[in-house]
Amino acid sequence: MHMCHHSRHHALRAAARHGFGGMGHRGGPFGGRLRGPPDPFRGGKMIADGDLRLVVLALLAERPRHGYDVIKALEERSHGAYSPSPGVVYPTLTYLEEAGYATAQAEGNKKVYAITDAGRGHLDENRGVAEGILSEMAAFGERMAQARAWYYHREDGAANDIPGVIPEVNEARRTLKAAIAGKLDAPEEEQRRVARILNDAAAAIRGPDL
């Protein structure tokens, strides 16, 4: 029997909870809900409001953007791990406009936002924070992409099941991989505990020497 949809993704959601914490300013810049692959952070609030404003301002400093473009840029920077909802992005853009950090110009049925001189000055004062968040976002997204690839497929894209064994063996392998995936970003002490368990399990499987 295969794992249910919820169970299959539980371990990667657990890994996601270890992701964006610990950048260390204002109690950690990544607040709110974290969700794991294959649909991570969809509509969730991963970045604190003030930090998201800086990140969006950094994106506007690259070129003018409309709201959907900002969402896609954040998706790309995070390797698909973070996809903020329009209900998060558009109020952020409105705030930047009202604060004088961005201007908005209608183009068809869209508003295109561009950074102002005041916005550039504010970004320059906080560039280290903005770049740190973008860097951690990219690194976390890459780790999650690797976890998805490792969990679901071999490098050649084929399924991980071993042919010629009873279904329970493949089910146990999938369960084990899910458990390990949930510890990918665990502290070193926890990883050592996992390693001890795996070594003990391997020894038990091999059985006594003949």
C-alpha positions as a printed Julia matrix, in Angstrom:
210×3 Matrix{Float64}:
  0.0     0.0     0.0
  1.39    3.37   -0.98
  1.65    6.3     1.39
 -1.26    8.74    1.24
 -0.74   12.16   -0.32
 -0.54   13.81    3.12
  1.98   11.32    4.46
  4.19   11.48    1.38
  4.79   15.2     1.86
  4.92   15.3     5.66
  8.69   14.92    5.91
  9.43   17.66    3.4
  7.04   20.0     5.16
  8.97   19.26    8.33
 12.19   20.13    6.53
 10.63   23.39    5.45
 10.05   24.35    9.06
 13.82   24.31    9.6
 14.44   26.54    6.6
 14.25   30.28    6.9
 14.71   30.56   10.67
 17.76   31.92   12.38
 18.77   34.82   10.15
 18.65   36.62   13.41
 17.08   40.01   13.11
 13.84   40.97   14.78
 13.44   37.43   16.03
 14.08   35.97   12.6
 12.75   37.58    9.44
 10.72   34.64    8.25
  7.46   34.44   10.1
  4.17   32.73    9.36
  3.34   29.46    7.69
  5.87   27.24    6.02
  4.77   24.6     3.56
  6.83   21.91    1.88
  7.04   20.62   -1.68
  5.48   20.25   -4.12
  3.31   23.22   -3.24
  5.42   25.14   -0.73
  4.55   28.56    0.64
  1.69   29.04   -1.84
 -0.15   32.03   -0.5
  1.6    31.63    2.83
  3.34   34.39    4.71
  6.97   33.4     4.92
  8.66   36.8     5.23
  7.84   39.47    7.8
  6.16   42.55    6.33
  9.11   44.9     6.79
 11.51   42.43    5.23
  9.22   41.73    2.29
  9.08   45.46    1.57
 12.88   45.56    1.38
 13.0    42.5    -0.87
 10.37   43.94   -3.22
 12.21   47.25   -3.23
 15.38   45.4    -4.24
 13.48   43.8    -7.12
 12.16   47.2    -8.22
 15.72   48.54   -8.15
 16.55   46.04  -10.89
 13.73   47.22  -13.15
 10.11   48.4   -12.96
  7.68   45.58  -12.27
  3.97   44.91  -11.91
  2.59   42.75   -9.12
  2.58   39.46  -11.0
  6.14   40.09  -12.12
  7.17   40.51   -8.47
  5.51   37.19   -7.58
  7.27   35.4   -10.44
 10.62   36.97   -9.51
 10.31   35.71   -5.93
  9.37   32.26   -7.22
 12.45   32.22   -9.45
 14.81   33.49   -6.73
 13.59   30.76   -4.36
 13.64   27.97   -6.98
  9.89   27.71   -6.63
  9.91   27.44   -2.84
  8.2    30.79   -2.17
  5.18   32.02   -4.08
  3.51   34.89   -2.21
 -0.15   35.5    -2.9
 -1.41   38.69   -4.61
 -2.98   39.53   -1.25
  0.53   39.8     0.18
  2.35   41.43   -2.74
 -0.1    44.14   -3.81
 -0.48   45.7    -0.33
  3.32   45.73   -0.15
  3.55   47.62   -3.44
  0.84   50.03   -2.28
  2.78   50.67    0.93
  5.97   51.4    -1.01
  4.09   53.85   -3.22
  2.46   55.62   -0.26
  5.82   55.8     1.54
  7.35   57.53   -1.47
  9.7    54.63   -2.2
  8.02   53.7    -5.48
  5.83   55.24   -8.13
  3.01   53.51   -9.99
  2.07   54.04  -13.62
 -0.88   52.41  -15.36
 -0.03   50.29  -18.37
 -3.2    48.82  -19.78
 -5.01   47.09  -16.93
 -1.85   46.79  -14.83
  0.1    49.08  -12.54
  3.84   49.11  -13.1
  5.91   50.14  -10.09
  9.32   51.82  -10.26
 11.7    52.69   -7.45
 12.2    56.36   -6.54
 15.33   58.14   -5.34
 13.95   57.94   -1.8
 13.41   54.23   -2.31
 16.99   53.75   -3.48
 18.25   55.63   -0.45
 16.18   53.47    1.89
 17.37   50.33    0.12
 21.0    51.42    0.32
 20.63   51.84    4.07
 19.26   48.3     4.37
 20.9    46.56    1.43
 22.67   44.01    3.61
 19.35   42.85    5.05
 17.67   42.65    1.63
 20.56   40.77    0.04
 20.79   38.43    3.03
 17.12   37.51    2.73
 17.37   36.96   -1.03
 20.49   34.85   -0.57
 18.92   32.68    2.13
 15.75   32.37    0.08
 17.74   31.07   -2.89
 19.76   28.67   -0.74
 16.65   27.31    0.96
 14.86   26.87   -2.36
 17.82   24.96   -3.74
 17.89   22.68   -0.7
 14.19   21.98   -1.05
 14.57   21.27   -4.78
 17.34   18.79   -3.98
 15.16   17.22   -1.3
 12.29   16.78   -3.75
 14.56   15.21   -6.35
 16.16   12.94   -3.77
 12.84   11.9    -2.24
 10.85   11.2    -5.38
 13.3    10.13   -8.08
 16.72    8.79   -8.88
 19.05   11.01  -10.88
 17.81    9.4   -14.11
 14.24   10.31  -13.2
 13.09    6.71  -12.75
 10.96    5.6    -9.84
 12.78    4.46   -6.71
 11.01    1.13   -6.25
 13.17   -1.99   -6.27
 11.83   -4.59   -8.7
 11.29   -8.15   -7.56
 10.71   -7.51   -3.86
  7.51   -7.6    -1.84
  5.59   -4.28   -1.67
  6.31   -3.92    2.05
 10.05   -3.54    1.35
  9.54   -0.62   -1.04
  6.99    0.9     1.33
  9.5     0.72    4.18
 12.16    2.35    1.98
  9.83    5.22    1.12
  8.93    5.7     4.76
 12.6     5.76    5.72
 13.47    8.27    2.98
 10.61   10.5     4.1
 11.89   10.41    7.68
 15.45   11.26    6.58
 14.17   14.07    4.34
 12.58   15.63    7.41
 16.03   15.88    9.01
 17.95   17.42    6.1
 18.36   20.75    7.88
 18.41   19.44   11.45
 21.18   20.51   13.88
 24.35   18.39   13.91
 23.44   16.66   17.17
 20.11   15.54   15.72
 21.8    14.37   12.52
 24.21   12.27   14.61
 21.24   10.7    16.37
 19.72    9.85   12.99
 23.03    8.36   11.83
 23.2     6.13   14.92
 19.68    4.88   14.31
 20.44    4.13   10.67
 23.64    2.28   11.54
 21.81    0.24   14.18
 19.05   -0.57   11.7
 21.58   -1.62    9.06
 23.29   -3.91   11.55
 19.96   -5.46   12.56
 19.05   -6.05    8.91
 22.38   -7.74    8.18
 21.92  -10.0    11.17
 24.62  -11.85   13.12
 27.81  -12.81   11.34
 27.89  -16.45   10.34
